[in-house]
Amino acid sequence: MAHTLEEVGFQKVDFEGKADLYVINTCSVTNAGDKESRNIIRRAVRNNPDAFVVVVGCYAQLKPGDIDQIEGVDLILGTQEKFHIPAWLGDLSKKELTEIHTTRLAKIKDYHRSYSWGDRTRSFLKIQDGCDYFCTFCTIPYARGRSRNDTIENTVSQAEKAVEKGYHEIVLAGVNIGDFGKSTGEDFISLLLSLEKVKGLHRLRMGSVEPNLLTDEIIALVASSRVIMPHFHIPLQSGSDEVLKLMKRKYTRELFASRIRAIRETLPFAFIGVDVIAGTNGETEQHFRESYDLLNELEISQLHAFPYSERSGTPALSIPLKVSAEERKLRTRKYINLSEKKLLSFYSKNLGSVSEVLFEERKGNDRMEGFTGNYIRVELPYRAELINKPVDVKLTSILPDGHMSGEAQFIRTKYPGLISSLKG
């Protein structure tokens, strides 16, 4: 969306500056997402009451009437309309009444390819949009439409353009990326095989992949690939089979556990992040304990834990047994505590190892940070010539903020003149 605006003459400025146009891309995964979206819209209006304010994204598609109540909003665009923002702007004159333009779910069929550039050293490559799963707790299929994607050929072309702009790392993004190929008769592993052949691409990192779509073939490919990073993000949501049935998820706890074990057998140092929801409707204390114990038993690296959030129009609202908000927070806290223990264990396992780090940004005045292939955030003293460069680093300590530090290992043939060690 930003690039389409730049193409017609707009220039991106800092959010706190007095912009002529604000485009707020909203989230509606949880009530917190709705609330944060509303707060950001109000901040934009306060920054410049005379600015033209456009609101897009999932919240705009699902609840345009809520946004219409916020003073100062000029235009609300739905999932399909947001990719054509310049066509809706006119002369940027403030509107007396908010205009709303959305498309009904059944008619949301267009796919818009894109990749990010201009920030950090990673490019996020969109490979898929929409979702056909319709889990009982989720609104995303209603906001984004059915699963769809571009062809492998066109997606590879986008990746090549990102590499041409100087990016060494590409992150695959989408709503359900493992579902790639549904609308073109192709499949996700074929895409991975094609992308790892992109000339000049140093790293390829997968986004979230559903357990039932994370096949043995994909795991084996990651293990054998020089390009695909040993980094997995797997949405579990619950480790109880009964709750998974209530959620209408497409796997069992045993299938999920088998995926974790398969990864660990072939990639013992891989990073494995797991999504989990605490206190969903129907989750008893026993269900929660089953889920917690499963995650405690498995060798994962980190949890992304969220309290359940009621979403209007979802089937989960009709499930008996409501968990109190206080209990949801308590269960979420237990997951977070477990996550901190798991992450410390994962980092400790990597102490003393030498890993390649791609430094991507400056932190403060005298530090820089980047990620290893297996997604450990590493800090070292700042060296401008090392930004967006892969550097071998011996991981020597865990910092108080949860990152790692170490000693950079320079090889004369890789970086002429840089042969001294850099300790952090």
HELIX and SHEET records of a PDB file:
HELIX    1   1 ALA A    2  GLU A    7  1                                   6    
HELIX    2   2 ASN A   31  ASN A   47  1                                  17    
HELIX    3   3 CYS A   58  LEU A   62  1                                   5    
HELIX    4   4 PRO A   64  ASP A   68  1                                   5    
HELIX    5   5 GLU A   81  HIS A   84  5                                   4    
HELIX    6   6 ILE A   85  TRP A   88  1                                   4    
HELIX    7   7 LEU A  105  LYS A  107  5                                   3    
HELIX    8   8 ILE A  140  ARG A  144  1                                   5    
HELIX    9   9 ILE A  152  GLU A  164  1                                  13    
HELIX   10  10 ILE A  177  ASP A  179  5                                   3    
HELIX   11  11 PHE A  188  LEU A  195  1                                   8    
HELIX   12  12 PRO A  211  LEU A  213  5                                   3    
HELIX   13  13 ASP A  216  SER A  224  1                                   9    
HELIX   14  14 ASP A  241  MET A  247  1                                   7    
HELIX   15  15 ARG A  253  THR A  266  1                                  14    
HELIX   16  16 GLU A  285  GLU A  297  1                                  13    
HELIX   17  17 PRO A  315  SER A  318  5                                   4    
HELIX   18  18 ALA A  325  ASN A  350  1                                  26    
HELIX   19  19 ALA A  384  LEU A  386  5                                   3    
SHEET    1   A 4 LEU A  21  THR A  26  0                                        
SHEET    2   A 4 PHE A  52  GLY A  57  1                                        
SHEET    3   A 4 LEU A  75  LEU A  77  1                                        
SHEET    4   A 4 GLU A  99  HIS A 101  1                                        
SHEET    1   B 3 ARG A 122  LYS A 126  0                                        
SHEET    2   B 3 GLU A 169  ALA A 173  1                                        
SHEET    3   B 3 ARG A 203  ARG A 205  1                                        
SHEET    1   C 3 HIS A 231  GLN A 237  0                                        
SHEET    2   C 3 PHE A 271  ALA A 278  1                                        
SHEET    3   C 3 GLN A 302  PRO A 307  1                                        
SHEET    1   D 6 LEU A 422  LYS A 423  0                                        
SHEET    2   D 6 MET A 404  GLN A 409 -1                                        
SHEET    3   D 6 ARG A 377  PRO A 381  1                                        
SHEET    4   D 6 ARG A 367  THR A 372 -1                                        
SHEET    5   D 6 VAL A 354  LYS A 363 -1                                        
SHEET    6   D 6 PRO A 390  ILE A 398 -1                                        
END                                                                             
